[in-house]
């Protein structure tokens, strides 16, 4: 399965990638910094289902509580919120709203066991389910490769050795349900290394690509996240 993902099994050791499994787990856990609110602004490009378009938008995270976001194309065309239980999307262009369960989000992203915390971690280039001793560790030049496989799925994490943030994440349920996420252009915001580019490649089995390009991040103690479903909107 690793070969089919185009990943070499040969490991290269360097002075920048010399941590053992237990030491890496401890260092990684110590690299995770708590926050109250994190806000990112930028643009995204969507390609899939015979469509391609770009728009600007913003995301706001309240740690372990919610994700709020909106999409703007001259005016706001969509707004959404994800909580621990569900996700709600307002389609302002069509005056509709959709409600999704967490299980729906797992199917959309082809990642089993996904929850709010894991989604927040994905956007922050952190391992969605953390890392522990179950992962097989391979030392690569300037990076760590962590693999875990069971009869249900294959998960692979590539961590940058200096920042301990993900450079790449793969989750594969089968040949027609898988996701690959890559990260580029990390900047340090306070004590947090955050990616300026996040590229999602999803197959479920339709192929969808979503590229997020974040222009800036901001940490704060409080944020406004206005959200309500207008009475004139119909459920989709």
N, C-alpha and C positions, 0 to 999 in steps of 0.2 A: 504493500500500500504506500509505503514511503517512496518507493521508486516511481510509482505512478504519479506522485505529486511532484516529481522532478527534484527530489531532495537526496543528496548523496549521504551515504551512511559513514563515509570516511570522516573521522574527527581530526581536527588540527588544534593543537594546544599552543597557547602563547602566554606571555606574562600577563596579558590583560584578561585572560580567561582561565584562571587557575583555581577557582573555588571548587571544593568538593560538594557533594549533594547537601549535607547537613549545613555546611557553612553558607552555601548559596541560599538555602531556604531562610536562614536567619538574617542574612544581609538583605534579601528581598523584602522580608517582612518589616525590617527596620527602615526600608526606603519608602514605605507607604505612609503618607502624611495625612492626618485628618483635616477636614475643612468644613465650613458651614455651607457656603454657597460658592459655586464655580460657574462663571458665565463665559461663553465663547461666541464670537461673532465672525461671520465670513460668508462663503457661498458654497453651494453644492451643485454638482452636475449628475443628472440621472440618465442612465441609458438602459433600456429594456422594454419588453412588451411592445416593440415597434415604435417606441417614443424616445426622444432625446431632448432634454431641456436643462437650462441652468437658472438658478435663482439665488437670492441672498437670504440670509436667515440668522437665527440665533438659537442657542441652547442654554438652558439654566439647570444646574444640578443642585439639589439639596441633598447632602450626603445621606444615603440609605433611606430616603423619604420620597423623592419625586424627580422626574425629568420634565421640563417644560420647554417647548420649542415653537417657533413660528417660521413661516416661509413667506417671502415677499417678492413679488414681481410687479414693480411699480407701486402696488398696494399689497396689503396682506391678503394672501390667497388661502392660507391654511394655518391652523394652530392646533397643537396637540399637547397632551399631558399623559405621562405614565406614572402610575403609583405602584404600590406593592401588589395590588390585586388585578389591575386592568389598565388599558390604554384607551383614550378617547381622542378621535381626530375630527376636527371641524374642517369641512371643505367649504370655504366661503364662496368660491366661484359658483358652486352648484347648490349652495344653501342646504348642505347635507351634513350628517354626522355619522361616524362609525364607532362602534365599541368593540374592543378586542380583549380577550382574556390573555393571561400570561402564556397559556398553552398556545394560543394563536401566534404570539410573538416568537415562541420557540419554533413553530413551523415556518414562519416567515423568514427567520434567520438561519434555519437548519441547525440549531444548537439545542440539544436536549438539556433539560435542567436549568435553562436560562431563567433568571429573575431580575428584579430591578437593580440590585447591587451589581450583578454581573454585567448588565448593560452599561451602567455607569463606569465600571472598570474598563470595559472595552473601549469606550471613547477616551479614556485617560491612558491607554496603552498599558494597562495593568492586566495581569492574568485574570480572566473573568471568575475563575473558581479558586484562585490562589494557587500556590505550588506546595507540594509535600513529597514525601518519600516514595509515593507510587510512581512518580515520573522517572523514566530512564534518562540520565544526564549524559549528553555528549558535549565535549569541549571543542568549540570551533574557534577559528581565529577571530578574536575580538567579540565573541558572542557565545552564548550558551544555548544549546538545543535540548528541549525537554519533550519527551514523547510519552504518551500513554495510550494504550490500546486495550480494549476489551471486546467481547463479542458484539457489542452494540455500536461502538463508535471508535474513531481514531482522533486524538487531539495532539496537536503539535504547537509548541511555543518556541520562538526564537527571541531570546533576551539579549539586548545590547549589554556588553560586559561592564561598560563604564557607568551607564545610567540605570541599569536593571529595569528598563522599560521595554515593552515588546516592539520588535522590529517587524515581526510577522506572526500571525495567528491562523491556524487551520483547524477546522472541525469537520469531520467527515462521517456522516451516517452511512452512506452508500454512494455508488457512482452517480446517482441522480439527485442527491441531497448533500450539499457541502457548501462551506463558506471559506473564503480566504480573505484576510484583512492585512494590509500592509501600512506601515507608518513611516513618515519622513519628516525632516526639518524640525527637530526638537528644540524648544526654547525653555528656559527655566523661568517659572513664575513663582516668586517667593522660593520655597524649597521644592517645588514640584516641577519635574520635567514633563512637558506636555507637547504632543505632536501638532504641527501646523498642517499636515496633510494626512488624511485617513482615507484609504481606498477599500471599499467593500466589493468583493466579487462573490455573488451568491448564485447558487444553482438549486432550484427546488421543484421541478427540474428546469423551469424557465431561467434563462441567464439574465441577471440584473447586475449592473455596476453603479455604485454611488460613490462619488469622490467628494469628500469634504475638505475644503481649504479654509482654515481658520486664520483670520487676520490678527486677532488678539484675544487674550484671555484676561479675566479679572476675578479675583477672589474678594468676597465681601461677607459681612455678617448678616445682611438681610437683602432680599430681592422681592420685587413684585412679580407675581405669576398670575395675572388675571385670566380666569377661565370660567366660562358658563356656556350652556347650550341654549341659543335663542329659541324661543317658542315657535318661531316660524320655520325652523329647520326640520327636515324629515330624516328619519333614520334610514340608513342605507343597509 
